Amino acid sequence: MSTRRTLIVEADGGSRGNPGPAGYGAVVKDGASGETLRETAEFIGHATNNVAEYRGLLAGLRAAYELDPDAAVLVRMDSKLVVEQMSGRWKIKHPGMRPLALEAGGVFPEGAVSYEWIPRERNKHADGLANEAMDAGKNGGQWEPATSCAELDAAPAGVTGTPEAAGPEAVAGAASVAPEGAAPTASGPGGEPAGGAVQPPAEPQPRGEPGARTATPSARAGWGPDMGTPSTFVLLRHGETPLTPEKRFSGSGGSDPGLSAAGREQAAAVAEALAARGTVQAVVSSPLRRCRETAQAVADRLGLSVHTEDGLRECDFGAWEGLTFAEVRERHPDDLTAWLGSTTARPTGGGESFEEVARRVTVARDRLLARYAGRTVVLVTHVTPVKTLVRLALGAPPEALFRMELSAASLSAVAYYADGNASLRLLNETAHLR
């Protein structure tokens, strides 16, 4: 019977400015001999320490997988944040880190990877690679393995902390990362489970640990250090359909109407307004027809293409699709009362609750933030997703959904910063329609 091979991944990342010019380094070692099997490093542009650390972790795991996809892996890092989050004990708050954590959690099968925090002085090899990558980036290039001296510069410390030394629990207790963080936490406002739509409270920061880097300050928007260019989502509700002026429920489970004549005029008007601003770099749309038609009008005016994101679709209103509010109140009074009183209640006939929509929209938001970091993107979507993104940016409770008004073809905007904070810049702007 063959013995399962053990690999050790040591990873690190850094940012000169936090956020600032950033890079990562990772090394894969044989668990039995301590021999270095693979080194990798990269300059990644403008990022925070934590994002760079996650990028280093992901690169190290991928390198280990290329060497032996059936290995047991021990990851050793001096980032308490990454170790605790990947072990499932701390939540993952930063929207830019969630997709990276998901990717890292999916490189090896569940149960194959475990995590161990080590002091910074025991992570000199990976730290040296990260600094070499940042030096290369400063000079306009990328890290080259042939010129690396990181292993030679690292103080010889022997191979300690192998899976055997850490005990059988180290390998067996590997973390698998859920989309919103695996750590169990208390419910949020309105009974919304943590890990759903409400932003979780700030996780503990590794202050005071040996060799810890300075924690990124959780500054209020507009106060504190410059966080660099934010990612800005311009939230555009689609133009009118024949159902809009009749105030009928029109979600993702209904007839999927297109724009009316009035809606097409609105789409043209908002396209002109966005062209005048001159800052839009991409257009992303809900897959529903009314959004795609609105998005195409904007994209044609801006000379861009339209990308679709399924997570931006409207709530499924079940049996209420196509009905007015008065008709729903007459036919399904108890279900309507429950729905108005709780974001966990579903419409009659198995539609989506607002809580379920919030989870979906949160995942879509994080995916788009990772894809369009530092860019201005128009998201053409619906009432519920726009209100949800605004609510999350403000840290408002779920019931805030019932306290916002959004007109057809209105514009709202949210800026997302590198430290995980968000700032609402615009809400329900309709000047372009007057």
Summary of the structure (lengths in Angstrom):
residues: 434
radius of gyration: 24.4
end to end distance: 76.8
largest distance: 77.4
contacts: 1542
relative contact order: 0.13
helix: 38%
strand: 18%
